[in-house]
Amino acid sequence: MADLPVIFLHGVAGSRATYDWLPSSVAGHPVLRPDFRGHGTAQRTPGAYLLEDYVEDVLGLLRTVGPAILVGHSLGGVAAWSAAQRVPELVGGAFLEDPPLYFDGDAYSTEHFRQLQALATEWQATGVSVDVAAAQLAAEPDGPLQTQDALAARAYSLLHLDASVLDTVISGELLAGADVSTPVPVPVRVLAAGEQPAFAHGDEERLAETHPGVQVDRLERAGHSIHDERAHRDEYFARVSAFVAGV
């Protein structure tokens, strides 16, 4: 499967810019970095920002480019999981970075995304630059943990986000369609965060009951966006590369 492309799928409120640091190929496989609807330069579709809609984005791309290996972060991970369930003949494997497969919302996350929505709306209304927005993000508590390019990518993403994307996150509807029962008949690897993870501690046991073939690794000191962190990006890339090479 050396000719299969690797499609990197970003999380909610992100964009393809979060993967700008990637080389053009991973383990000899060409890299594709699409934007989900409502994100980056992709079309805005108000009222159509549920998991099912994002899965359709992935399926549409797979039907265009043919079989591929999927690498997804957060929402992108759940979309990759769902696509692999639906069209396993088009998915060579799925590497999931801290996917919220069992996430049903909590007060902390709801407030976080309310603040994020307000910030994106304010920045877009006032026309701040990516540099100014990135500097503001760098001043947040977790700012120093992230790479400079990750801060710039996050700033760009929020400045190009349809803020209504976050309505379904805040309401708890976004991931309501996630199916954690149906088999996923392709190789799957989960790389979970250790600090404030979306794939929570204990989810390993839940997943093992229904999908015993899925390997789960956890980086105990890593946060949710493992690929953005100075201390963990190299480890993330090494694990993705090993997975891709082994598919």
Residue, then its C-alpha position, 0 to 999 in steps of 0.5 A: m500500500a505504498d502508494l496510498p495517500v495519508i489524509f490528515l484531518h484537523g479538529v473542530a475550530g482548526s484547519r489544514a494549517t495545523y499540519d503545515w509543518l508536515p513534510s510532503s510525504v510520510a513513510g513514502h506516502p504523499v500527504l493531503r491536508p483538507d479543510f473541513r466545511g466551515h473551516g479554513t478556506a472550505q465552503r461555509t454550510p451554516g446549519a450543517y455542522l454535525l459529525e455526519d456532515y464532516v464524515e461526508d466531507v471525508l467520504g467525498l474526498l475518499r471517493t475522489v482520491g481513492p483508498a487512503i490512510l486517515v490520520g485525524h485529531s479530535l473531531g478529525g479522529v472521530a470522522a476518520w473512525s466513522a469513515a472507516q466503519r462506512v467504507p473500509e474498502l477505501v481506508g487503509g488504516a486510521f490513526l486517531e489522535d485523542p479522539p472524543l469517541y465517548f464524549d458527551g459534553d461537560a461544563y468545562s468544555t461548553e464554557h471553553f467553546r463559548q469563549l472560543q466562539a466569542l474570540a473568533t467572532e471578535w477577531q474577525a469583526t475587528g480584523v486583527s492580524v494573524d501575528v497579533a492573534a498568535a501573540q494573544l494565544a501565546a500569552e494563554p497558560d498553555g501558550p508556551l507549551q505549543t510551537q510557534d507555528a502551532l500558535a500561528a496556525r491556531a490564530y489563522s484557523l480562528l480568523h477563518l472559522d465560521a463561528s457557527v461551527l461551534d454551536t453544535v459543540i456548545s449544544g452537545e450535538l456535534l458528536a451525538g452520531a458517533d458509533v462506538s459499537t459497529p466494528v472497524p475492519v481496518p487497522v486502528r491506532v489511538l494516541a491519547a493525551g494524558e492531561q485533560p484528554a478527550f479520550a478519557h482515562g478509562d476509555e481504553e477499557r470501554l473500547a477494548e470491550t467492543h473493539p479488542g483489536v484497537q491498540v491504545d497508547r497514552l502520552e501521560r504528559a501530553g495535552h489534547s493537541i499532541h501534534d502542536e506541543r513542543a515536547h511531543r511533536d517528534e514523538y507524535f510524528a514518529r508514531v504516525s510514521a511507524f503506523v503508516a509504514g506498517v499498514 
